[in-house]
Amino acid sequence: MTSLILPTSDGGTRKYQLAEAPRWARPTAPLTSRRAYAAAHVIPEVTADNTPGAPARPDWDATLAYRHELWSYGLGVADAMDTAQRGMGLDWDATQQLIKRTGVEAASVVASGAAATAGKSVRDLVSCGAGTDQLDLATIPSGAAGIEAVLNAYREQVAVVTEAGPKVILMASRALAKVAGGPDDYLQVYSTLLQEVDRPVILHWLGTMFDPALAGYWGSEDVSTATETFLSLIRAHPDKVDGVKVSLLDAGHEVALRAALPQGVRLYTGDDFNYPELIDGDGTHHSDALLGIFAAIYPAASAALQSYDAGDPVKARAVLDSTRELGKHIFSAPTFYYKTGIAFLSWLNGKQPGFQMVGGLHSGRSVVHLAKTFELADQAGLITNPALAAFRMSDFLRINGVGV
């Protein structure tokens, strides 16, 4: 058995022995009982600048290979989202390339007729975020001119996603949060966009734990008041809303919102703490998934969904529950650095050549935090090559002064 020395939070170290590598089965038919998108991260070139403010230079081969890995497990990909470091290192120029390249790769998967994705469309395989991050928040005008600038920025990005083929996700906008004077401004912007799109989109509500700049979204700091505004928008345009992706880390709120949605509008959970029970459901409703944690636990997530398809919800729930502690740890405060844990596991499992992130975000978590990430991933059966992972983990610790 492979073992290594891990640091502890009290400044000491201890010996840790890895479990045997699990055998997660890829699906032999498309997953049907739940619709699930894994929000994928971006892998940079290891020799790029990769410092805060530097233009992003993705390693396109590794980045797109990761998406193929997710598709091979029957999951959809949510791309160009906050998990891909929108607003935290991935600039709009690189984002446009990501959307276009992922659309091409998804089309190739559709054409291949692979068993896990047979019969799926590009829109089933990939949804992409359309936002307003090409705007400079320091210079955006106030009042009606600011609202118009936000609308035009959204239109530009919606056009890029639509032309590339994926489903559009209308992302929460820092610019709109800055210029909106109240609920009516949110309704004006989103209603206009929903009237203009030709196919249903996903609406994205991201809490302040993920992005503090989104405080007061939907026109109120009070969540219940904001929710009524959100619901009024959806009820006015149910034919233009495929679903809503809600990331407030509040299971009770999600259950109530899920029950209040118009028929046919999906609730894509973005709750990376409570996803097992939300996906499992309450006997009347269940949540679908659009989750950053699925990019880290995708073999287990796929196995759980395969069990739901096979009529074994008890097994499915047990698999999801087995990943919960890892999810809680990766998404622990400050939550917006969860991306670092996802990239770290990708590197440990050999999916990228170096532990690098655009914008220097690989420094967003401590050595002890990442050692715990390694341990919890192993306990959840998500270290797929223990020898490689132990070798890389040992090197990481040694470089960072642990045990020397």
C-alpha positions in Angstrom: 0.0 0.0 0.0 1.2 3.5 -0.8 1.8 5.8 2.1 3.3 9.3 2.8 3.7 11.9 5.5 1.0 14.6 5.7 1.1 17.9 7.7 -1.5 18.5 10.4 -3.2 21.7 11.4 -1.2 21.9 14.7 2.1 22.1 12.9 3.0 18.4 13.1 2.9 15.6 10.7 1.5 12.1 10.5 1.7 9.0 8.3 -1.2 8.5 5.9 -1.8 5.3 3.9 -3.8 5.6 0.7 -6.7 3.3 -0.1 -6.7 1.1 -3.2 -7.7 2.7 -6.4 -11.5 2.3 -7.1 -13.0 1.1 -10.3 -15.6 3.6 -11.3 -17.7 2.4 -14.3 -18.4 4.8 -17.2 -22.1 4.6 -18.3 -23.0 2.4 -21.3 -26.1 4.6 -22.1 -27.0 8.2 -21.6 -28.0 9.3 -18.0 -31.7 10.1 -17.9 -33.0 10.3 -14.3 -31.2 13.6 -13.5 -29.8 16.3 -15.8 -26.3 17.1 -14.6 -23.6 19.6 -15.7 -20.1 19.6 -14.1 -18.7 23.2 -14.0 -15.2 22.6 -15.4 -12.0 24.5 -14.6 -9.4 25.9 -17.0 -5.9 24.5 -17.2 -3.2 27.1 -18.1 0.1 26.6 -19.9 2.6 26.0 -17.2 5.1 28.4 -18.7 2.6 31.2 -19.0 2.8 34.3 -16.8 -0.1 33.0 -14.6 0.1 36.0 -12.2 -2.7 38.2 -11.1 -3.8 40.5 -14.0 -1.8 38.7 -16.7 -3.8 37.6 -19.8 -4.9 34.0 -19.5 -3.1 31.5 -21.7 -4.9 28.2 -21.4 -3.4 24.9 -22.2 -6.0 24.0 -24.8 -5.1 20.4 -25.2 -5.4 19.7 -21.4 -8.4 21.9 -20.9 -10.4 20.3 -23.7 -9.3 16.8 -22.7 -10.8 17.4 -19.3 -14.1 18.2 -20.9 -13.9 15.0 -22.9 -13.2 13.1 -19.6 -16.4 14.6 -18.1 -18.5 13.7 -21.2 -17.1 10.1 -21.1 -18.8 9.7 -17.7 -22.2 10.9 -19.2 -22.1 14.3 -17.6 -22.7 17.6 -19.3 -20.2 20.4 -19.0 -21.0 23.9 -17.7 -18.2 26.0 -19.2 -17.0 29.6 -19.0 -18.6 29.8 -15.5 -17.1 31.0 -12.2 -15.4 27.6 -11.9 -13.5 28.5 -15.0 -12.4 31.6 -13.2 -14.7 34.2 -14.8 -13.9 37.4 -12.9 -10.9 35.7 -11.2 -8.3 35.4 -13.9 -10.0 34.3 -17.1 -10.4 37.4 -19.3 -13.0 37.8 -22.0 -10.6 37.2 -24.9 -9.7 33.7 -23.5 -13.3 33.1 -22.6 -14.5 33.6 -26.1 -11.9 31.0 -27.3 -13.0 28.6 -24.6 -16.7 28.8 -25.6 -15.9 28.4 -29.3 -13.5 25.5 -28.8 -15.7 23.7 -26.3 -18.6 24.0 -28.8 -16.5 22.4 -31.5 -15.5 19.6 -29.2 -19.1 18.9 -28.1 -20.1 18.7 -31.7 -17.4 16.1 -32.3 -18.8 14.0 -29.4 -22.3 14.3 -30.8 -21.0 13.1 -34.2 -19.1 10.2 -32.6 -22.3 8.6 -31.1 -20.4 7.6 -28.0 -22.5 5.3 -25.7 -22.6 7.7 -22.7 -23.8 10.6 -24.8 -25.7 8.9 -27.7 -28.6 11.0 -28.9 -27.5 14.1 -27.0 -27.3 17.5 -28.7 -24.6 20.0 -28.2 -26.9 22.0 -25.9 -27.3 18.8 -23.8 -23.5 18.3 -23.6 -22.5 21.9 -22.8 -23.9 25.1 -21.5 -21.8 28.3 -21.4 -21.9 31.4 -19.3 -22.8 34.7 -20.9 -22.1 37.7 -18.7 -20.8 41.2 -18.7 -17.2 40.8 -17.6 -15.8 42.6 -20.7 -17.0 45.9 -19.0 -14.7 48.0 -16.9 -16.5 48.4 -13.6 -14.5 51.6 -12.9 -15.8 53.4 -15.9 -19.3 52.0 -16.4 -21.8 54.9 -16.3 -24.7 55.1 -13.8 -28.4 55.3 -14.5 -30.0 54.4 -17.8 -26.7 54.5 -19.7 -25.3 51.9 -17.3 -28.3 49.6 -17.8 -27.9 49.9 -21.6 -24.2 49.1 -21.3 -25.0 46.0 -19.3 -27.6 44.9 -21.8 -25.2 45.3 -24.7 -22.5 43.4 -22.9 -24.9 40.6 -22.3 -26.0 40.6 -25.9 -22.4 40.4 -27.1 -21.7 37.3 -25.0 -25.1 35.7 -25.7 -24.3 35.9 -29.4 -20.9 34.3 -28.9 -22.4 31.3 -27.0 -25.4 31.0 -29.4 -23.2 30.9 -32.5 -20.9 28.3 -30.9 -23.8 26.0 -30.2 -24.0 25.5 -26.4 -27.0 26.4 -24.2 -26.8 29.9 -22.8 -26.4 30.5 -19.1 -27.2 34.1 -18.1 -24.6 34.6 -15.4 -25.0 37.0 -12.5 -23.4 40.3 -13.4 -21.2 42.5 -11.2 -21.8 45.4 -13.5 -25.6 45.0 -13.1 -25.3 44.8 -9.3 -23.3 48.0 -9.4 -25.7 50.1 -11.6 -29.1 48.7 -10.8 -31.2 51.0 -8.7 -33.7 48.3 -7.6 -35.7 45.3 -8.7 -37.1 47.0 -11.8 -33.7 47.4 -13.3 -33.0 43.7 -12.9 -36.4 42.8 -14.4 -35.8 45.2 -17.3 -32.4 43.7 -18.2 -33.4 40.1 -17.9 -36.9 40.4 -19.4 -35.3 42.1 -22.5 -32.7 39.3 -22.8 -35.3 36.6 -22.4 -37.5 38.2 -25.1 -34.6 38.3 -27.5 -33.2 34.8 -27.1 -34.5 32.2 -29.5 -34.1 29.1 -27.2 -34.5 28.6 -23.5 -31.6 29.6 -21.2 -30.5 28.9 -17.7 -30.7 31.7 -15.2 -27.8 32.0 -12.7 -28.1 33.3 -9.1 -24.7 33.3 -7.3 -24.5 34.1 -3.7 -22.0 36.5 -2.0 -20.0 33.6 -0.6 -18.9 33.0 -4.2 -18.7 36.6 -5.2 -19.1 39.5 -2.7 -19.6 42.0 -5.5 -23.1 40.4 -6.1 -24.5 41.7 -2.8 -28.2 42.8 -3.2 -28.7 40.8 -6.4 -32.3 41.0 -7.7 -32.6 44.3 -6.0 -32.6 43.4 -2.3 -30.3 42.2 0.5 -33.3 40.2 1.8 -33.3 36.8 0.2 -37.0 36.3 0.4 -37.7 39.6 -1.3 -35.1 38.9 -4.0 -36.6 35.5 -4.5 -40.0 37.0 -5.3 -38.4 39.3 -7.9 -36.6 36.2 -9.4 -39.8 34.2 -9.5 -41.8 37.0 -11.1 -39.3 37.1 -13.9 -39.5 33.3 -14.5 -43.3 33.3 -14.3 -43.5 36.0 -16.9 -41.2 34.0 -19.3 -41.5 30.3 -18.5 -41.0 29.2 -22.1 -37.6 31.0 -22.2 -36.2 29.5 -19.0 -34.8 26.0 -19.2 -33.9 26.1 -15.6 -32.3 28.1 -12.8 -28.9 27.5 -11.2 -29.0 28.7 -7.6 -25.8 28.8 -5.5 -26.8 30.2 -2.1 -25.8 27.2 0.0 -29.2 27.2 1.6 -31.0 23.9 1.2 -34.2 25.1 2.7 -34.4 28.0 0.3 -33.7 25.8 -2.7 -36.4 23.3 -1.7 -39.0 26.1 -1.4 -37.9 27.7 -4.7 -37.9 24.4 -6.5 -41.6 23.8 -5.5 -42.6 27.3 -6.6 -41.1 27.1 -10.1 -43.5 26.9 -13.1 -43.9 23.4 -14.5 -41.1 22.4 -16.8 -38.5 24.8 -15.3 -35.7 22.9 -13.7 -33.8 23.7 -10.5 -30.1 23.0 -11.1 -28.6 22.9 -7.7 -25.5 24.9 -7.2 -25.3 23.9 -3.5 -21.9 22.3 -3.1 -22.7 21.5 0.6 -26.1 19.9 0.4 -26.2 18.4 -3.1 -26.8 14.8 -2.0 -30.2 15.4 -0.5 -31.2 18.0 -3.0 -30.4 15.7 -6.0 -32.1 12.8 -4.2 -35.2 14.8 -3.7 -38.1 14.9 -1.2 -40.4 12.4 -3.0 -42.2 15.1 -4.9 -39.4 17.2 -6.4 -35.7 16.7 -7.0 -33.0 19.0 -8.1 -30.9 18.5 -11.2 -27.3 19.6 -11.0 -24.9 22.3 -12.2 -22.1 22.0 -9.8 -18.4 22.9 -9.4 -17.9 20.0 -7.1 -19.0 17.6 -9.9 -15.7 18.6 -11.7 -13.8 17.1 -8.8 -16.1 14.1 -8.0 -17.3 13.2 -11.5 -16.6 9.4 -11.4 -18.7 9.2 -8.2 -21.3 11.6 -9.5 -21.7 9.5 -12.6 -22.0 6.3 -10.6 -24.7 7.9 -8.4 -26.7 9.0 -11.4 -26.3 5.5 -13.0 -27.8 4.0 -9.8 -30.8 6.4 -10.0 -31.3 5.3 -13.6 -31.1 1.6 -12.5 -33.8 2.2 -9.9 -31.5 2.1 -6.8 -31.9 5.5 -5.1 -30.5 4.1 -1.8 -27.2 3.2 -3.5 -27.2 6.5 -5.4 -27.6 8.5 -2.3 -24.9 6.6 -0.5 -22.4 7.4 -3.2 -23.3 11.1 -3.1 -23.1 11.1 0.7 -19.6 9.6 0.5 -18.3 12.7 -1.3 -20.0 15.3 1.0 -17.0 15.9 3.4 -14.8 16.5 0.4 -17.3 19.0 -1.0 -17.6 20.8 2.3 -13.8 21.1 2.6 -13.2 22.2 -1.0 -15.9 24.9 -0.7 -15.1 26.0 2.9 -14.6 29.7 3.5 -13.4 31.7 1.7 -15.6 29.8 -0.7 -14.5 31.6 -3.9 -11.2 29.8 -3.6 -12.8 26.4 -4.1 -11.4 26.4 -7.7 -7.9 25.8 -6.2 -9.0 22.5 -4.8 -10.5 21.3 -8.0 -7.4 22.2 -10.0 -5.3 20.5 -7.3 -7.2 17.2 -7.6 -6.9 17.4 -11.4 -3.2 17.7 -11.1 -2.9 14.9 -8.5 -4.9 12.6 -10.9 -2.7 13.4 -13.9 -5.2 15.5 -15.8 -2.8 18.5 -16.0 1.0 18.7 -16.2 1.4 21.2 -13.3 -0.4 22.6 -10.4 -0.9 26.0 -12.0 -4.0 28.3 -12.4 -4.5 31.4 -14.4 -4.2 34.6 -12.3 -2.0 32.9 -9.7 -5.1 31.3 -8.0 -3.1 28.1 -7.2 -1.9 30.1 -4.2 -5.5 30.5 -2.9 -5.3 27.6 -0.4 -2.8 26.6 2.3 -0.6 23.6 2.3 -2.5 22.0 5.2 -5.8 22.7 3.4 -4.6 21.0 0.2 -3.2 18.0 2.2 -6.7 17.6 3.7 -8.2 17.8 0.2 -5.9 14.9 -0.8 -6.9 12.8 2.2 -10.7 13.4 1.8 -10.5 12.7 -2.0 -8.7 9.4 -1.2 -11.3 8.4 1.3 -14.0 9.1 -1.2 -12.3 6.9 -3.8 -11.4 9.9 -6.0 -7.7 9.3 -6.2 -7.6 7.3 -9.3 -3.9 6.6 -9.5 -2.6 6.4 -5.9 1.1 6.0 -6.9 1.1 9.1 -9.1 -0.9 11.1 -6.6 1.4 10.1 -3.7 4.4 11.0 -5.8 3.0 14.4 -6.7 1.7 15.1 -3.2 5.1 14.2 -1.7 6.9 16.5 -4.2 4.4 19.3 -3.4 4.9 19.0 0.3 8.7 18.8 0.0 8.8 21.9 -2.2 6.7 23.7 0.4 9.0 22.8 3.2 7.1 20.0 4.9 9.3 17.2 6.3 12.6 18.8 5.2 
